[in-house]
Amino acid sequence: MIPTKNKHIIEWVDKIAKLTKPDNIIWIDGSEAQLEELRKEAMSTGELIKLNEEKLPNCYLHRSALNDVARVEDRTFICTKNKEDAGPTNNWMDPNEMYEKLHKLYDGSMKGRTMYVLPYSMGVIGSPFAKYGIEITDSIYVVVSMAIMTRMSKDVYDALGDSDDFVKGLHSKAQLDADNRYIVHFPEDNTIMSVNSGYGGNVLLGKKCFALRIASYLGRQENWMAEHMLILGVEFPDGNIQYISAAFPSACGKTNLAMLIPPKIYTEKGYKVWCVGDDIAWLRIGEDGRLWAINPENGFFGVAPGTNAKSNPNALASTKSDSIFTNVVLNLDDNTVWWEGLDKNPPKNAINWKGEKWNPDDGEVGANPNSRFTSPAKNCPCISKEFDNPAGVPISAIIFGGRRAKTTPLVYQSKDWNHGVFVGSIMCSETTAAATGAVGVVRRDPMAMLPFCGYNMADYWQHWINMGNNIKNPPKIFNVNWFRTDDEGNFIWPGFGENMRVLDWILARCNDELDAVESPIGYIPKSDDIKLEGSGVTKDVLEELLYVDKDLWREEVANIKEFYSQFGDKVPDVLLEELKELENGLK
């Protein structure tokens, strides 16, 4: 029985069924009973492996195809009528040409399979922030993962009524053919199409596809922002909580910061940190003139390797029930999972991520470097009580960050909103295994949005500037770098929970409680104003961490000019003025 009378949904599902030719259609209602049936079916085919019910209740292992283990940026497209609207950093094809190409790949792609129709909400259903999607898929893995990652419910149909304002998502595993793998966004049509992949980042269409690429396009049309940002709350000893959103490229400690546990010197005084979101923030201007944010997701899609009881106990705790692990090691002795960096005791009797017998002494990794856990946000011990607040939380500070060995100081503050947009636009970091391609290469990644912006990046910067003009009480904008190294290449800032010391300074600046030192790049902390007690960091080391090397920044200016040049005359004048001011300040 079709659970909705919405003719736009019914006609679209009918059209896709005629194209993909599934053997049957199941309309997903989000109920636990229906999901349990699907998990049993996936276990019978090997798509899911049930794990130890005592140690990991309601947890499963999934393996993707060997050629399908990460996002594929070279196969990800933004298809707009005008190429310039997609911009130079997105792959583009004419929408009609791409639809024709995709239709051939989808033709009969679900023969012998079941088509699942998933209604889901990004954000709390009924929230002023909420946006709705319908994903059609032939993968049970997608259904049960979207049940964790989004608010998947038949209530979405009631929220939509007879509206056509929903994002259409079509996914088919098809043949898992890497040469014909496409992840395509049609922002002007509110449509996402994914074919020949089974990896989460390419097929859980509520994630980067909707929550960033399509949502960033919608945000520009509707005067809000979709950002690749965590959201955390710092609770002070008096119970007051202030919220920060922060953008980092992959492998820069984003999840660790989102779930930070403050050092003892802070916890003893009563400080706490609460996680609202670890990856994506949607921001709107509130009636009070401040910027308010929600996490549109309902779960975590985290990188497993390196996650352990020391690096991120809260993330690890989140995986202990109701989770799906992808491409990790299966420990045959107790039917649990393992990955590199979990502990120093790799299982001796195990199956690796490829499904082969694995011996840790052979020198090959057991878990794929981009292996994942998909876990409910509610499992996180430090999840904020505002997580389900439909109004979101007010943002005091925005942080940009990256991995720089020498150039960028531990922390600095932008001079104002427009300078902060400039700081975000020049972000850069080293590449990681989260995207296919070379590892360890420095690349520009403005606002950590380069792979996720659904339109021209230069227009996106202009949207930030326009938003700033409309926010009466804007957050202050900062940049951090936890990864400064000494001459031997060792990190000189301890990172992890110690980053609380920097957050403390940032919020003190937001509350106008501390002065700072003006430099050509922005405001730098006075070395006495970052609390070092118990950190193991000396004042001399802190001064090294805060040092601005003008020679390196002059090189940086040349690199920024080169990066901006690809956007031609679309780069906002405001940013070019900020660049000129930086260059003059360094003379």
N, C-alpha and C positions, 0 to 999 in steps of 0.2 A: 504494500500500500504506500502511495506517495504521501509524505507527511506535510506537504505544503500545497497551497493553491496558487502560489506565486507563478504567474505564467512565464515570466522571464527566466526563472530557474528551470521550470518544466520543459520549456522549448529548447533551452540550451542543452540540458541533459539528453533530451531526445536527439538533438542534432549530433552530439558527440557519440551517442550509442550507435547511431546509423553509420558514423565514420569508423569507429574502432571495433564494432561488431562483437561485443562481449557475449558470453553464453548466458549470463544473467546479471541483474543489477540489484545491489543492496543499498538501501538508503540508511546511512548511519545516524543513530539518534544520540550517541554519546553515553548510552547506559552501560553500566559495568557488566550486566548480563550479556549484552551483545558483544562487547569487547572480549569477554572471557571465551565466548564461542569462537571468535576469530583467532585468539591466541592459540586455542586448542588445534584449530585447523592448521595454523602456521607451524605448530610443533610437529604435526603429522607429516608435513612436507619438508621439514628441516629448515624452513625459513627463520624460525625462532627455536632456540634451545633453552629449555627451562633450567634454571639454576637452583642451587641448594635452598629449599624453602625455609629451613631454619635459620641459615646464616644470611640469606639474601631473599627475603620473602617477596613474592610476585616480581622477581627479576628474571630477565631473559638475555641471552646472547644472540647477536645477529652478525652475520658476515656479509659484506658487500662483495661484488665481483672483484677479482684481483686488479682489473684495469680501471677501477671505479672507487677511489678511496679519498677523494678530496674535491673541493670546488674546482671547476674548470673555467678559469677566467677567459681563456682563448675561445671557448665555446659558448660564452655568455653574451647575449645580445640585447641592446636597447633598440627597438624598431619604432622610429617616429617618421612622420611624413617627410620632414626636412632633416637631412643628415646633421646639420649644424645644431639642431635641438638636442641631439644625443651627445655631441661634443667629441673632441679628439681622444679622450681617454676611454670611451666606450666602443665596443664593436657595434657596427651599425649595418643594417640591411633594410632595403625598402620593405615596408610591412606587407604589401601584396605579394612580393617575391618570396618573403619568408613564410607567409601563410601557405602558399602553394607548395613550398619545399616540405613544410611540416606536415601538411595534410597527407602527402604521399607516405611519410614515415608512420603516421597514425593509422593509415588505412588498414583495417583488419588487425591492428596491433594487439587487441584484447581478445582475439579468437581463442576459445578454449579456457578463458579466464573469466573472473568476476569483476565487474566494475563497481567501485564503491563511491558513493556520493557523500562527502563530508561537509556539514555546515559548521563553521567555526567563527569565533570572534577574536579579534586582536584588541585586548583591553576588556574590562568588565562589561558584560552585556548591558546595554542601556546607558553606559557612561557617555558624557559628551565627547570623550576622546575615542570611543569605540569605532572600529571599522570591521565590516563583515566580509567573509570570503566563503566561497563554495569550491572545494577541491575535488576533482574527479581523479581517481587513481585505480590502478590494477594491483596495488601492493598492500598486503596486510601490514607489513612493517610500517608503511606510511600512515595507515589508519591508527595503529596503536601508538605510534610516536606523536602524531598530531594530537592525540588525546592527552598526552603529557604536555606538549609544547604550547597548546592553545586552549581556549575555552570552547571545546567542541561540544555542541549541544543542539537539540532540536529547538531550543528557545530562540536560536538565531532566526529561525523562520518567522516567529512572532515579532521579533525586533524589526525584521525587514518588511513585514506586511506584504504589500504588492509592489514594493520599490525595486528598481533595477540597479540600485546603488550598492553593488557588491563586486568584489574582485573575483573574476573567473579564473580558476586554476585547473589546468589539465596536465596530468602526469601519466605516462605509460613507460613501464620498463622496456617495452618492445623487445628488441633482441639484445639489449645491453651492448650495442655496437658502438665502440668508442669513436669510430670515424663518422658516425651519424648521431653523436650526442649533442643535444642543444638545450640550453636553458635560456628562454627567450621572453622578453618583457615587451608588451605593447602598452605603454603608459596611457596613450590617448584612447585606448579601448578598455582600460582596467582589466587587462588579461595577461596571464602568465602561462607559458607552455614549456613543459620539460619532457624530454624523450630520450630513451636509451641510457638512463642512469638509475641506480638504486641507492646511491649514497645520500645520506640525510641532507647535507648542505645544498644538494641539487634538487631534492624531491619533496622536502618538507616545505611546501611553498609559502606557508605563513611566515617563515623565518626571514632570511635576507631578501628573498624575492619580493614578498609583500611588505614586510615591516620596514624595509629600507628602500629598495629600488622603486616600487610603486608608491609607497607612502611618501617618499621624499618629493616625488612629482606632485602628489595630491597636496602635500603641505605647502608647496609653492603656490598652487592654485587657490588654496583655502586659508593662507596666512597662518600656518603653524610649521613645526619642524619635526622631521623624523631623523634621528641621529644614532650613530653607532656608539652609544654611550652607556656605561653603567650608571646606576643611581644608588647612592648610599646616604645614610643618615648618621651623623655624629651626635650622640646623646651626651650632654654635659652633666656634671655632678648634680646640677640643680633640676635635672629632668628636661630642660630645653633641648630640642633636637633641631639641627640645621642640616640641610640636604645639599649634596654635591653631585653633579653629573660629570663624567669624565670619559674622554675618548682616547683609546690606545690602539695601535695596530696589533696584529697577532704577536704572541710571545713577549708581551711587555708587562705582564703581571696584572692584566685587567681583572680576571676572575678573582685573583688573590686580593686585589684592592677592594673589590665589591664585597668580599666576605671577610675583611680584615679583622684580626683579633688584636686589640691594642696591647702594647707592652705593659708589664706589671706596674710600672710607675704611674700609668694612666688608669688601669683597671682598679688598682687599690684606692684611687680617688673617686671611682664611680663612673668613669667614662665607659661608654659602650658604642659599638658601631652596628648599624642595622642595614641589611641588604634589601633594597627595593628591586633592583634588577642588575644583571651581570653583563648585559650585552647591548640592549636597545632601549632608547628613550624617545618617547613622543612628547613634544613640548608645546604648550599653548600659553598665550598671555591671559592671565587671570583678571578678574574684575578689579583686583587690588593693584594692577599694574606690574605685578611680578610675573616671572616665567614659572609655570607649573608643569610638572612632568609625571608621566606614568611609564611603567614597564608594560608594553603591549603583550608580552609573552606570559606564559603560565608555567614554564619549565626552563631548565638549563640544558644546553647542548654543548657540553664541555669537553675539552681535550683531556684524555685520560693520562698519557705519559707525563710523569713529573708531579701528578696530583698525589699527595700523601698526607699522613697525619701531621707532618711538620710544615710542609709548604702551604697546605690549605685544608685544615681539619674540617671546616664547615662544608666545603665542596665534597670532601670524601664522605662525610656524614649524610649528605643529600642523596648519595648513590645507594644507601643501605637497604632501600626497599622500593618497590614499584618502578624500577628503572630498567632501561634497555642499554646494554653495552654493545658497542660495535667494533669489530676488528681488534679485540684484545685476546689475551691468552686464556684458554680454558684449562683449569687445574682439574685433572681427572680424578685425583685422590679424594677431593671433597666437593667437586662440582661447583667450584667458585671461580672467580676471574682474577687475573693478575696482569700487570703491565710494568714496563720499565719505569723505575722511580717510585713504585708503590712501596716497596721495602727491599731489603737486601737478601730476601729468601725466595728466589725464583723457584717455581714448582719443578720437581724432577720428572714427574709423570704428567705431561701436558701436550696440548694441541695449540699450535700457533695461530695467528690471525688468518693464515691462508688455509687453515683446516688440515695442516700436516702435523705429524708427530714432531715434537720440538724438544731439543736438549739445550738448556741455557749455556752449556760449555762449548757449543759449536761456534759461538761468536756471532750468530745472527740474532737480530731482535725478534722477540716473540710477538709483541703488539705492534701494529702499524704506528709510525710516528704521529699520524693524525687520527688515531683511534679515539673513540668518543664514548661519553655516557650521556644518556637522555634521562633526566630526573625531574620530578615535580619540585617546583620552587618551594612549596609548602614543607618539603622535607628539610630545608636548610635551618639549622638551629638559630641562625641570626636573621631569619626573614622578618622584615619590618611589619609591624601591625597595620601599616598604611598600604600594604601590598595590594589589597582589594579595594582601596578607597577610590571610588569612581572619579573624584575630583583631583586625584594625584597629590603630589607634594611640591611645596615651593622651593625653588632652587636658589641658593645663596652664591654658589661658585660653580664655574665651568672650568674643567682642567683638560688640557691637551698634554700628551706625552709621547715619548718615543725612546728608541735605544740609540744613544750617542756616546761614543767612548770618550770624547774630549770636548766637543764644541759647546754643548748646552749645559748650563749649570743645573744643580739639583732642583732648584725651583726659581721661577721669576714670575712677576705679575705684569700683565699688559697695562698700558697707560690709560686705556679706555676701551669701550666696546669695539670700535673699528680697528684699533690696534690689536685687540684680541682676535678679531677675524683674520687679520694678517698673520698673527702667530699660529692660528689653526691652519691657515692655507699653506704654510711652509713646513708643516710637520713632516718628519721622515724617520725611517727606521730600517732595521734589517729584515729581509724576507724570512719566512719560516715554512714549515711543512704544511701549514693550514691551506696554502694555495699551491697548486702544482707548479713546478719550475725550480729555479735555482734557490739555494738556501744561503743566507749570509750576505746577500747583496743589499747595499743601502738604496732605498727607493723612497721618493716623495709619496706621502699618503695623506693629503689634506683632510683634517678632521677625522682621520681613519675611514674616510668615505670613498676613496678613489675607486675601489671595486664595487661599491654599493650605491652610488648616486645614479638616480634614474633619469638624469638629463645632463646638460652641459655643466661641467664643474664650475666654469666661470660664472654662469647664471646662478648656480648654487651659492657662490660667494656673495653675489649681489643680493640674493634672498636673505642671507645672514645680515647684511648691512641694512636692508629694508626692515627686517624684523627689529633690529636694534633701534631704528628710528621710532618704532611703535611701542617699545617697552619702557614704561615710565621709570620703573625701578629694576634695571637690568642686573643680572648676576655679574660679579667681577670675574675676569678671565685670567687663568694662570697656565704656566707650562711646567711640567716636571720631567726629570730624567733620573731614574733610579740606577742607571747603568754606566755611570762614569767609571773609568778604569785608571789604574796607575800605569807606570811604564812597562810593567810586566804583564799587563792585561788583566789584572785582578780587579774585581768590583771593589770600590772603596766605600760605598754606602751599603749597610746591611740589608736594606729592603724589607719585604714582607711586612710584619706587624710594626716594624720601626717606622714605616711610612706615615704612621699616625702623627709623628712629630712634625711632619711637613703639613699634613692636613690641619693640625692645630694652628700653625702659623698662618695658613691660608684663611681659616675662619676668623682668626684674630684680625687679619687685614680686612676681611669683609665687614667686621664689626667696628672698624676704625679704632682698634685698640693698640696698634703698633705702627711705628714709622718704618720706612724702608729706604734703601740707598738707590738713587736714580742712576741708571746706566744706559748705554745706547740701545740695549735690547729691551729694557723695561725695569721694573722695580725689583731689586735683589734684597733678600733678608739681611739684617745686621746679624753678625755671627753669634751675638749673645741672645738673639731672639728665637733660636731653634733649640728646644730643650734637649740636651745631650745626655743627661744623667741616666746611667744604666745602659747606654746604647753601644758602648765600646768605641765610639767615635770621638776623637780629640778635637779640640777647637781648631788646631792647625789643619787637620784633615777636612773639617767643615769649610774652612776658608778656601781650601783647594777645590772642594766640591762647588763652591759658589763663584769661583773665579771665572771671569769673562775674558777669553783670549781674543783680542781684537784682530789679530792676524787670521785666526781660523774663521772669525765672523766675516772678514773681508772676502775670504774664499766662498763662504756661505752665500754672500750677496751675489757673487757671479753665478753660483749654481741656481739660486732662486730666479734670477733673470732668465736663465736658460729654460728652467721649468715653466715659468710664466709664458715664455715666447710661443709655446705650442697653442696657446689659447688666443693668439692674435690680439685684435683690438677689443675682444670681449672682456679682458681682465678689467674689473672695476677700477676707475680712476683712484678711488680711495686707497686701494691696495698698492697701486703704483706710487702714490704719494707716501705711504708708510715705508715702502722699500727705499725710496729716495731719502727719507728722513733717517732711516737706519744707516744708509751708506754715508750720509753727511756726518752723522754722529760718530762714525768709526774713523773719521779722518784724523 
